[in-house]
Amino acid sequence: MPPPPPPHLTDYMRILMGDVPWSFLLEAAIRLVLMYLLLLTSLRLLGKRMAGMLSRTELAALMSMAAAIGIPLLSPDQGILAPVVIAVVVVGIHYLVTQWTARSPTAEHFVQSNYITVVADGVLQLDNMEAVVVSQERLFAQLRSSSMEQLGQVHRLYMEANGTFSLVKAAEPKPGLSLLPRWDEDFRKGQPVAPGVFVCRNCGQIEPAAQLPTTPCPHCSAQLWDTAVEADKASK
């Protein structure tokens, strides 16, 4: 049997259809409808949270479903019964894991991990930030999206197990590190300065002093000081 001819750029039929006949287009449409219904049914059985922020188990279930559906959708030599079996197994495993974690806090921590404090009383928790691999600018962007202007307005910022952030505002904002980008000098100049208070640019620790401190920060040992700013009265 002679070998097939090598592919070439002007083989438009191969580029458009591959090695399947035109009739496979109708079959592909039918497969798509069936796989779409299977996916909708599976997501409905997996619970309402699948339409919101996903936990680790829910993300694993969704990725498993996507992997199962992709190949039979486009490959004529693959049947659609296998994705149905996989969907049943995924839904069953997800149900068992959900029941297990609901009954056992230890199991929930093992499967989902736990929340972690990344800002406490206006100070960045650098060790925790390093543990969850989140940068200072990422946190600042999150706080700016919550209408925060400086760290002194933050009582607690938690990073939840699903990667989202939960903010607890300070009842009485204190001076803190500006959250505005350093390159936006015009905007930063409009922030009210806290007289006699300086702040570590690395972690946000404040230090009352008559002049710019020359000693390392007591919280992170950095020696990068800046003038602390007050919260805008309109935002308190």
PyRosetta script that sets phi, psi and omega in degrees:
from pyrosetta import init, pose_from_sequence

init()
pose = pose_from_sequence("MPPPPPPHLTDYMRILMGDVPWSFLLEAAIRLVLMYLLLLTSLRLLGKRMAGMLSRTELAALMSMAAAIGIPLLSPDQGILAPVVIAVVVVGIHYLVTQWTARSPTAEHFVQSNYITVVADGVLQLDNMEAVVVSQERLFAQLRSSSMEQLGQVHRLYMEANGTFSLVKAAEPKPGLSLLPRWDEDFRKGQPVAPGVFVCRNCGQIEPAAQLPTTPCPHCSAQLWDTAVEADKASK")
pose.set_psi(1, 122.5)
pose.set_omega(1, -177.3)
pose.set_phi(2, -68.0)
pose.set_psi(2, 147.6)
pose.set_omega(2, 178.8)
pose.set_phi(3, -67.5)
pose.set_psi(3, 150.9)
pose.set_omega(3, 178.5)
pose.set_phi(4, -65.7)
pose.set_psi(4, 149.8)
pose.set_omega(4, 179.3)
pose.set_phi(5, -63.1)
pose.set_psi(5, 148.1)
pose.set_omega(5, 179.2)
pose.set_phi(6, -67.0)
pose.set_psi(6, 148.8)
pose.set_omega(6, 178.7)
pose.set_phi(7, -67.4)
pose.set_psi(7, 146.8)
pose.set_omega(7, 177.4)
pose.set_phi(8, -138.7)
pose.set_psi(8, 161.7)
pose.set_omega(8, -170.1)
pose.set_phi(9, -66.4)
pose.set_psi(9, -27.4)
pose.set_omega(9, -177.0)
pose.set_phi(10, -90.8)
pose.set_psi(10, 6.7)
pose.set_omega(10, 178.2)
pose.set_phi(11, -82.2)
pose.set_psi(11, 79.1)
pose.set_omega(11, -172.6)
pose.set_phi(12, -66.7)
pose.set_psi(12, -36.2)
pose.set_omega(12, 179.3)
pose.set_phi(13, -63.7)
pose.set_psi(13, -40.5)
pose.set_omega(13, 178.0)
pose.set_phi(14, -65.5)
pose.set_psi(14, -40.6)
pose.set_omega(14, 179.8)
pose.set_phi(15, -64.5)
pose.set_psi(15, -39.2)
pose.set_omega(15, -176.7)
pose.set_phi(16, -80.1)
pose.set_psi(16, -45.2)
pose.set_omega(16, -169.4)
pose.set_phi(17, -112.0)
pose.set_psi(17, -16.1)
pose.set_omega(17, -174.3)
pose.set_phi(18, 70.0)
pose.set_psi(18, -132.2)
pose.set_omega(18, -179.0)
pose.set_phi(19, -109.0)
pose.set_psi(19, 20.7)
pose.set_omega(19, -178.5)
pose.set_phi(20, -110.8)
pose.set_psi(20, 155.0)
pose.set_omega(20, 178.7)
pose.set_phi(21, -78.1)
pose.set_psi(21, 169.7)
pose.set_omega(21, 179.2)
pose.set_phi(22, -60.4)
pose.set_psi(22, -30.6)
pose.set_omega(22, -178.1)
pose.set_phi(23, -63.0)
pose.set_psi(23, -19.3)
pose.set_omega(23, -179.9)
pose.set_phi(24, -68.7)
pose.set_psi(24, -20.6)
pose.set_omega(24, 177.6)
pose.set_phi(25, -61.1)
pose.set_psi(25, -41.6)
pose.set_omega(25, 177.4)
pose.set_phi(26, -66.6)
pose.set_psi(26, -42.4)
pose.set_omega(26, 178.3)
pose.set_phi(27, -62.4)
pose.set_psi(27, -39.2)
pose.set_omega(27, 178.9)
pose.set_phi(28, -63.3)
pose.set_psi(28, -38.0)
pose.set_omega(28, 178.0)
pose.set_phi(29, -64.8)
pose.set_psi(29, -41.6)
pose.set_omega(29, 178.3)
pose.set_phi(30, -64.7)
pose.set_psi(30, -43.5)
pose.set_omega(30, 177.6)
pose.set_phi(31, -59.9)
pose.set_psi(31, -41.4)
pose.set_omega(31, -179.4)
pose.set_phi(32, -61.8)
pose.set_psi(32, -44.2)
pose.set_omega(32, 179.5)
pose.set_phi(33, -61.6)
pose.set_psi(33, -44.7)
pose.set_omega(33, -179.1)
pose.set_phi(34, -65.4)
pose.set_psi(34, -42.9)
pose.set_omega(34, 179.8)
pose.set_phi(35, -68.1)
pose.set_psi(35, -34.2)
pose.set_omega(35, 177.6)
pose.set_phi(36, -64.9)
pose.set_psi(36, -44.4)
pose.set_omega(36, 177.9)
pose.set_phi(37, -65.2)
pose.set_psi(37, -38.7)
pose.set_omega(37, 177.4)
pose.set_phi(38, -62.9)
pose.set_psi(38, -42.3)
pose.set_omega(38, -179.7)
pose.set_phi(39, -66.4)
pose.set_psi(39, -43.1)
pose.set_omega(39, 178.2)
pose.set_phi(40, -61.6)
pose.set_psi(40, -42.9)
pose.set_omega(40, 178.7)
pose.set_phi(41, -63.5)
pose.set_psi(41, -42.6)
pose.set_omega(41, -179.1)
pose.set_phi(42, -65.3)
pose.set_psi(42, -43.6)
pose.set_omega(42, 178.7)
pose.set_phi(43, -64.7)
pose.set_psi(43, -36.0)
pose.set_omega(43, 176.8)
pose.set_phi(44, -64.1)
pose.set_psi(44, -40.4)
pose.set_omega(44, -179.9)
pose.set_phi(45, -73.9)
pose.set_psi(45, -26.5)
pose.set_omega(45, -179.7)
pose.set_phi(46, -74.9)
pose.set_psi(46, -17.5)
pose.set_omega(46, 174.3)
pose.set_phi(47, 116.1)
pose.set_psi(47, 166.5)
pose.set_omega(47, -175.9)
pose.set_phi(48, -68.1)
pose.set_psi(48, -26.0)
pose.set_omega(48, -177.3)
pose.set_phi(49, -66.2)
pose.set_psi(49, -17.5)
pose.set_omega(49, 178.6)
pose.set_phi(50, -65.0)
pose.set_psi(50, -17.4)
pose.set_omega(50, 177.5)
pose.set_phi(51, -92.4)
pose.set_psi(51, -2.2)
pose.set_omega(51, 180.0)
pose.set_phi(52, -118.9)
pose.set_psi(52, -145.5)
pose.set_omega(52, 178.3)
pose.set_phi(53, -72.4)
pose.set_psi(53, 132.8)
pose.set_omega(53, -173.0)
pose.set_phi(54, -93.1)
pose.set_psi(54, 141.7)
pose.set_omega(54, 170.0)
pose.set_phi(55, -85.8)
pose.set_psi(55, -179.9)
pose.set_omega(55, -178.9)
pose.set_phi(56, -64.8)
pose.set_psi(56, -43.6)
pose.set_omega(56, -179.5)
pose.set_phi(57, -65.6)
pose.set_psi(57, -38.9)
pose.set_omega(57, 179.3)
pose.set_phi(58, -68.9)
pose.set_psi(58, -38.0)
pose.set_omega(58, 177.2)
pose.set_phi(59, -65.9)
pose.set_psi(59, -40.3)
pose.set_omega(59, 177.7)
pose.set_phi(60, -63.3)
pose.set_psi(60, -40.5)
pose.set_omega(60, 178.6)
pose.set_phi(61, -64.6)
pose.set_psi(61, -42.6)
pose.set_omega(61, -179.2)
pose.set_phi(62, -65.8)
pose.set_psi(62, -40.8)
pose.set_omega(62, 178.7)
pose.set_phi(63, -66.5)
pose.set_psi(63, -37.4)
pose.set_omega(63, 177.6)
pose.set_phi(64, -63.4)
pose.set_psi(64, -41.9)
pose.set_omega(64, 178.6)
pose.set_phi(65, -65.0)
pose.set_psi(65, -41.8)
pose.set_omega(65, 179.8)
pose.set_phi(66, -63.3)
pose.set_psi(66, -41.3)
pose.set_omega(66, 179.4)
pose.set_phi(67, -66.5)
pose.set_psi(67, -35.9)
pose.set_omega(67, -178.6)
pose.set_phi(68, -71.1)
pose.set_psi(68, -33.6)
pose.set_omega(68, -174.5)
pose.set_phi(69, -83.6)
pose.set_psi(69, -30.7)
pose.set_omega(69, -170.8)
pose.set_phi(70, -60.4)
pose.set_psi(70, -49.4)
pose.set_omega(70, -174.0)
pose.set_phi(71, -68.6)
pose.set_psi(71, -50.7)
pose.set_omega(71, 178.9)
pose.set_phi(72, -62.1)
pose.set_psi(72, -21.1)
pose.set_omega(72, -178.4)
pose.set_phi(73, -69.4)
pose.set_psi(73, -32.2)
pose.set_omega(73, -173.5)
pose.set_phi(74, -115.2)
pose.set_psi(74, -14.9)
pose.set_omega(74, -175.0)
pose.set_phi(75, -101.8)
pose.set_psi(75, 118.1)
pose.set_omega(75, -177.4)
pose.set_phi(76, -68.9)
pose.set_psi(76, -19.7)
pose.set_omega(76, -178.9)
pose.set_phi(77, -90.7)
pose.set_psi(77, 7.5)
pose.set_omega(77, 177.7)
pose.set_phi(78, -114.1)
pose.set_psi(78, 131.1)
pose.set_omega(78, 179.8)
pose.set_phi(79, -81.8)
pose.set_psi(79, 170.5)
pose.set_omega(79, -177.7)
pose.set_phi(80, -101.3)
pose.set_psi(80, 0.6)
pose.set_omega(80, 178.6)
pose.set_phi(81, -72.5)
pose.set_psi(81, -35.4)
pose.set_omega(81, -179.4)
pose.set_phi(82, -59.7)
pose.set_psi(82, -45.0)
pose.set_omega(82, 176.5)
pose.set_phi(83, -61.0)
pose.set_psi(83, -33.0)
pose.set_omega(83, 177.7)
pose.set_phi(84, -64.3)
pose.set_psi(84, -44.7)
pose.set_omega(84, 178.1)
pose.set_phi(85, -62.6)
pose.set_psi(85, -43.6)
pose.set_omega(85, 179.2)
pose.set_phi(86, -62.0)
pose.set_psi(86, -40.8)
pose.set_omega(86, 179.3)
pose.set_phi(87, -62.2)
pose.set_psi(87, -42.3)
pose.set_omega(87, 178.5)
pose.set_phi(88, -62.3)
pose.set_psi(88, -43.0)
pose.set_omega(88, -180.0)
pose.set_phi(89, -66.0)
pose.set_psi(89, -43.2)
pose.set_omega(89, -179.5)
pose.set_phi(90, -62.5)
pose.set_psi(90, -46.3)
pose.set_omega(90, 179.3)
pose.set_phi(91, -62.7)
pose.set_psi(91, -41.3)
pose.set_omega(91, 179.5)
pose.set_phi(92, -64.4)
pose.set_psi(92, -45.5)
pose.set_omega(92, 179.2)
pose.set_phi(93, -63.8)
pose.set_psi(93, -42.4)
pose.set_omega(93, 180.0)
pose.set_phi(94, -62.6)
pose.set_psi(94, -39.4)
pose.set_omega(94, 178.4)
pose.set_phi(95, -63.6)
pose.set_psi(95, -44.7)
pose.set_omega(95, -179.3)
pose.set_phi(96, -65.0)
pose.set_psi(96, -43.0)
pose.set_omega(96, 179.5)
pose.set_phi(97, -65.2)
pose.set_psi(97, -40.0)
pose.set_omega(97, 179.1)
pose.set_phi(98, -63.0)
pose.set_psi(98, -43.6)
pose.set_omega(98, 177.8)
pose.set_phi(99, -64.4)
pose.set_psi(99, -38.2)
pose.set_omega(99, -179.5)
pose.set_phi(100, -65.3)
pose.set_psi(100, -47.2)
pose.set_omega(100, -178.4)
pose.set_phi(101, -70.7)
pose.set_psi(101, -29.0)
pose.set_omega(101, 178.4)
pose.set_phi(102, -68.3)
pose.set_psi(102, -28.9)
pose.set_omega(102, -177.6)
pose.set_phi(103, -92.7)
pose.set_psi(103, -18.5)
pose.set_omega(103, -174.0)
pose.set_phi(104, -131.9)
pose.set_psi(104, 111.5)
pose.set_omega(104, 175.7)
pose.set_phi(105, -59.4)
pose.set_psi(105, -33.5)
pose.set_omega(105, 177.8)
pose.set_phi(106, -64.4)
pose.set_psi(106, -43.2)
pose.set_omega(106, 178.3)
pose.set_phi(107, -65.2)
pose.set_psi(107, -39.7)
pose.set_omega(107, 178.8)
pose.set_phi(108, -62.4)
pose.set_psi(108, -42.2)
pose.set_omega(108, 178.4)
pose.set_phi(109, -65.5)
pose.set_psi(109, -37.7)
pose.set_omega(109, -179.8)
pose.set_phi(110, -66.5)
pose.set_psi(110, -42.0)
pose.set_omega(110, -175.5)
pose.set_phi(111, -83.1)
pose.set_psi(111, -46.0)
pose.set_omega(111, -171.6)
pose.set_phi(112, -98.6)
pose.set_psi(112, -9.8)
pose.set_omega(112, -170.7)
pose.set_phi(113, 69.6)
pose.set_psi(113, -155.7)
pose.set_omega(113, -175.7)
pose.set_phi(114, -147.8)
pose.set_psi(114, 167.8)
pose.set_omega(114, 176.4)
pose.set_phi(115, -74.2)
pose.set_psi(115, 161.8)
pose.set_omega(115, -179.4)
pose.set_phi(116, -143.3)
pose.set_psi(116, 144.1)
pose.set_omega(116, -178.9)
pose.set_phi(117, -85.7)
pose.set_psi(117, 123.4)
pose.set_omega(117, 179.9)
pose.set_phi(118, -109.0)
pose.set_psi(118, -19.1)
pose.set_omega(118, 173.1)
pose.set_phi(119, -137.6)
pose.set_psi(119, 130.1)
pose.set_omega(119, 178.6)
pose.set_phi(120, -132.9)
pose.set_psi(120, 118.8)
pose.set_omega(120, 178.9)
pose.set_phi(121, 51.8)
pose.set_psi(121, 45.5)
pose.set_omega(121, 175.6)
pose.set_phi(122, 78.2)
pose.set_psi(122, 9.2)
pose.set_omega(122, -178.1)
pose.set_phi(123, -121.4)
pose.set_psi(123, 131.5)
pose.set_omega(123, 177.4)
pose.set_phi(124, -68.8)
pose.set_psi(124, 134.6)
pose.set_omega(124, 175.6)
pose.set_phi(125, -93.0)
pose.set_psi(125, 89.3)
pose.set_omega(125, -168.7)
pose.set_phi(126, -64.0)
pose.set_psi(126, -37.7)
pose.set_omega(126, 179.3)
pose.set_phi(127, -63.2)
pose.set_psi(127, -42.0)
pose.set_omega(127, 178.6)
pose.set_phi(128, -68.1)
pose.set_psi(128, -37.8)
pose.set_omega(128, 177.9)
pose.set_phi(129, -63.4)
pose.set_psi(129, -39.0)
pose.set_omega(129, 178.1)
pose.set_phi(130, -67.5)
pose.set_psi(130, -35.9)
pose.set_omega(130, -179.3)
pose.set_phi(131, -65.3)
pose.set_psi(131, -36.9)
pose.set_omega(131, -178.7)
pose.set_phi(132, -99.0)
pose.set_psi(132, 4.2)
pose.set_omega(132, 176.3)
pose.set_phi(133, 55.2)
pose.set_psi(133, 61.3)
pose.set_omega(133, 175.5)
pose.set_phi(134, -128.1)
pose.set_psi(134, 135.1)
pose.set_omega(134, -174.8)
pose.set_phi(135, -88.1)
pose.set_psi(135, 164.7)
pose.set_omega(135, 177.4)
pose.set_phi(136, -61.6)
pose.set_psi(136, -43.8)
pose.set_omega(136, -178.1)
pose.set_phi(137, -66.0)
pose.set_psi(137, -32.8)
pose.set_omega(137, 177.0)
pose.set_phi(138, -64.3)
pose.set_psi(138, -42.8)
pose.set_omega(138, 177.7)
pose.set_phi(139, -65.9)
pose.set_psi(139, -42.4)
pose.set_omega(139, -180.0)
pose.set_phi(140, -61.7)
pose.set_psi(140, -40.1)
pose.set_omega(140, 178.4)
pose.set_phi(141, -63.9)
pose.set_psi(141, -39.8)
pose.set_omega(141, 178.0)
pose.set_phi(142, -63.5)
pose.set_psi(142, -42.3)
pose.set_omega(142, -179.7)
pose.set_phi(143, -69.7)
pose.set_psi(143, -38.2)
pose.set_omega(143, 176.9)
pose.set_phi(144, -62.2)
pose.set_psi(144, -35.6)
pose.set_omega(144, 178.5)
pose.set_phi(145, -67.8)
pose.set_psi(145, -16.9)
pose.set_omega(145, 175.9)
pose.set_phi(146, -100.1)
pose.set_psi(146, 18.4)
pose.set_omega(146, 176.9)
pose.set_phi(147, 67.0)
pose.set_psi(147, 25.1)
pose.set_omega(147, 173.6)
pose.set_phi(148, -86.8)
pose.set_psi(148, 141.9)
pose.set_omega(148, -178.8)
pose.set_phi(149, -109.9)
pose.set_psi(149, -27.2)
pose.set_omega(149, 178.9)
pose.set_phi(150, -152.7)
pose.set_psi(150, 159.1)
pose.set_omega(150, -171.1)
pose.set_phi(151, -65.3)
pose.set_psi(151, -24.5)
pose.set_omega(151, -179.8)
pose.set_phi(152, -64.1)
pose.set_psi(152, -14.0)
pose.set_omega(152, 177.3)
pose.set_phi(153, -83.3)
pose.set_psi(153, -5.9)
pose.set_omega(153, -173.4)
pose.set_phi(154, -103.5)
pose.set_psi(154, 119.7)
pose.set_omega(154, 172.8)
pose.set_phi(155, -83.4)
pose.set_psi(155, -49.6)
pose.set_omega(155, 175.8)
pose.set_phi(156, -146.1)
pose.set_psi(156, 143.1)
pose.set_omega(156, 168.4)
pose.set_phi(157, -129.4)
pose.set_psi(157, 117.6)
pose.set_omega(157, -178.8)
pose.set_phi(158, -104.5)
pose.set_psi(158, 142.0)
pose.set_omega(158, 167.6)
pose.set_phi(159, -101.0)
pose.set_psi(159, 114.5)
pose.set_omega(159, -175.2)
pose.set_phi(160, -75.7)
pose.set_psi(160, 170.6)
pose.set_omega(160, -177.1)
pose.set_phi(161, -63.1)
pose.set_psi(161, -28.3)
pose.set_omega(161, -179.5)
pose.set_phi(162, -89.6)
pose.set_psi(162, 6.6)
pose.set_omega(162, 176.4)
pose.set_phi(163, 93.2)
pose.set_psi(163, -4.9)
pose.set_omega(163, 177.1)
pose.set_phi(164, -83.2)
pose.set_psi(164, 168.9)
pose.set_omega(164, -178.8)
pose.set_phi(165, -115.8)
pose.set_psi(165, 143.4)
pose.set_omega(165, 175.6)
pose.set_phi(166, -122.3)
pose.set_psi(166, 125.9)
pose.set_omega(166, -175.4)
pose.set_phi(167, -107.6)
pose.set_psi(167, 133.1)
pose.set_omega(167, 171.1)
pose.set_phi(168, -118.0)
pose.set_psi(168, 113.6)
pose.set_omega(168, -176.8)
pose.set_phi(169, -75.9)
pose.set_psi(169, 150.4)
pose.set_omega(169, 176.6)
pose.set_phi(170, -73.1)
pose.set_psi(170, 135.7)
pose.set_omega(170, 178.5)
pose.set_phi(171, -65.1)
pose.set_psi(171, -38.2)
pose.set_omega(171, 177.2)
pose.set_phi(172, -124.9)
pose.set_psi(172, 94.5)
pose.set_omega(172, -178.7)
pose.set_phi(173, -58.4)
pose.set_psi(173, 141.1)
pose.set_omega(173, 176.7)
pose.set_phi(174, -116.3)
pose.set_psi(174, 168.4)
pose.set_omega(174, 177.3)
pose.set_phi(175, -59.3)
pose.set_psi(175, 150.7)
pose.set_omega(175, -178.0)
pose.set_phi(176, -162.7)
pose.set_psi(176, -174.6)
pose.set_omega(176, -179.5)
pose.set_phi(177, -76.9)
pose.set_psi(177, 131.5)
pose.set_omega(177, 179.4)
pose.set_phi(178, -62.7)
pose.set_psi(178, 139.5)
pose.set_omega(178, 177.8)
pose.set_phi(179, -95.2)
pose.set_psi(179, -1.5)
pose.set_omega(179, -178.9)
pose.set_phi(180, -77.5)
pose.set_psi(180, 147.3)
pose.set_omega(180, 177.1)
pose.set_phi(181, -58.6)
pose.set_psi(181, 140.2)
pose.set_omega(181, -176.5)
pose.set_phi(182, -66.3)
pose.set_psi(182, -25.6)
pose.set_omega(182, -179.2)
pose.set_phi(183, -75.6)
pose.set_psi(183, -16.9)
pose.set_omega(183, -179.4)
pose.set_phi(184, -88.3)
pose.set_psi(184, 70.1)
pose.set_omega(184, -172.4)
pose.set_phi(185, -65.1)
pose.set_psi(185, -37.6)
pose.set_omega(185, -179.1)
pose.set_phi(186, -62.5)
pose.set_psi(186, -43.0)
pose.set_omega(186, 179.8)
pose.set_phi(187, -68.5)
pose.set_psi(187, -40.1)
pose.set_omega(187, -178.7)
pose.set_phi(188, -66.3)
pose.set_psi(188, -32.9)
pose.set_omega(188, 179.6)
pose.set_phi(189, -65.1)
pose.set_psi(189, -23.1)
pose.set_omega(189, -179.7)
pose.set_phi(190, -80.4)
pose.set_psi(190, -9.1)
pose.set_omega(190, 179.1)
pose.set_phi(191, -78.1)
pose.set_psi(191, 135.1)
pose.set_omega(191, 179.4)
pose.set_phi(192, -68.8)
pose.set_psi(192, 130.9)
pose.set_omega(192, -178.5)
pose.set_phi(193, -84.0)
pose.set_psi(193, 141.1)
pose.set_omega(193, 176.2)
pose.set_phi(194, -89.7)
pose.set_psi(194, 109.5)
pose.set_omega(194, -176.8)
pose.set_phi(195, -66.5)
pose.set_psi(195, 136.3)
pose.set_omega(195, 176.1)
pose.set_phi(196, 74.2)
pose.set_psi(196, 16.0)
pose.set_omega(196, 179.1)
pose.set_phi(197, -132.4)
pose.set_psi(197, 128.6)
pose.set_omega(197, 177.7)
pose.set_phi(198, -118.5)
pose.set_psi(198, 160.1)
pose.set_omega(198, -174.0)
pose.set_phi(199, -137.2)
pose.set_psi(199, 142.7)
pose.set_omega(199, 177.6)
pose.set_phi(200, -74.0)
pose.set_psi(200, 126.4)
pose.set_omega(200, -179.7)
pose.set_phi(201, -72.0)
pose.set_psi(201, -16.2)
pose.set_omega(201, -177.5)
pose.set_phi(202, -86.2)
pose.set_psi(202, -38.6)
pose.set_omega(202, -174.9)
pose.set_phi(203, -129.0)
pose.set_psi(203, -16.2)
pose.set_omega(203, 179.7)
pose.set_phi(204, 93.1)
pose.set_psi(204, 6.2)
pose.set_omega(204, 177.2)
pose.set_phi(205, -66.3)
pose.set_psi(205, 130.2)
pose.set_omega(205, -179.5)
pose.set_phi(206, -93.0)
pose.set_psi(206, 152.4)
pose.set_omega(206, -177.5)
pose.set_phi(207, -143.9)
pose.set_psi(207, 108.8)
pose.set_omega(207, 174.6)
pose.set_phi(208, -66.3)
pose.set_psi(208, 130.8)
pose.set_omega(208, -179.2)
pose.set_phi(209, -163.2)
pose.set_psi(209, 153.7)
pose.set_omega(209, 179.5)
pose.set_phi(210, -75.8)
pose.set_psi(210, -26.3)
pose.set_omega(210, 179.5)
pose.set_phi(211, -144.6)
pose.set_psi(211, 173.0)
pose.set_omega(211, -176.6)
pose.set_phi(212, -56.5)
pose.set_psi(212, 122.4)
pose.set_omega(212, -178.0)
pose.set_phi(213, -62.2)
pose.set_psi(213, 147.8)
pose.set_omega(213, 176.5)
pose.set_phi(214, -111.6)
pose.set_psi(214, 0.5)
pose.set_omega(214, 179.7)
pose.set_phi(215, -97.2)
pose.set_psi(215, 158.2)
pose.set_omega(215, 178.0)
pose.set_phi(216, -66.5)
pose.set_psi(216, 157.6)
pose.set_omega(216, 178.0)
pose.set_phi(217, -65.3)
pose.set_psi(217, 131.4)
pose.set_omega(217, 180.0)
pose.set_phi(218, -68.2)
pose.set_psi(218, -15.1)
pose.set_omega(218, -178.1)
pose.set_phi(219, -94.7)
pose.set_psi(219, -41.1)
pose.set_omega(219, -175.6)
pose.set_phi(220, -125.7)
pose.set_psi(220, -3.0)
pose.set_omega(220, 178.0)
pose.set_phi(221, 70.3)
pose.set_psi(221, 7.8)
pose.set_omega(221, 175.1)
pose.set_phi(222, -77.0)
pose.set_psi(222, 159.8)
pose.set_omega(222, 180.0)
pose.set_phi(223, -125.9)
pose.set_psi(223, 53.7)
pose.set_omega(223, 179.4)
pose.set_phi(224, -122.6)
pose.set_psi(224, 96.9)
pose.set_omega(224, -175.8)
pose.set_phi(225, -106.1)
pose.set_psi(225, 149.2)
pose.set_omega(225, 177.7)
pose.set_phi(226, -143.3)
pose.set_psi(226, 163.7)
pose.set_omega(226, 176.9)
pose.set_phi(227, -72.4)
pose.set_psi(227, 130.7)
pose.set_omega(227, 177.5)
pose.set_phi(228, -71.9)
pose.set_psi(228, 153.8)
pose.set_omega(228, 179.7)
pose.set_phi(229, -121.3)
pose.set_psi(229, 153.6)
pose.set_omega(229, 176.9)
pose.set_phi(230, -92.0)
pose.set_psi(230, 159.0)
pose.set_omega(230, 173.6)
pose.set_phi(231, -75.3)
pose.set_psi(231, 143.9)
pose.set_omega(231, 175.8)
pose.set_phi(232, -62.5)
pose.set_psi(232, 130.6)
pose.set_omega(232, -177.0)
pose.set_phi(233, -57.5)
pose.set_psi(233, -31.6)
pose.set_omega(233, -178.6)
pose.set_phi(234, -70.2)
pose.set_psi(234, -21.5)
pose.set_omega(234, -177.5)
pose.set_phi(235, -96.8)
pose.set_psi(235, -4.4)
pose.set_omega(235, -179.1)
pose.set_phi(236, -74.8)
pose.dump_pdb("model.pdb")
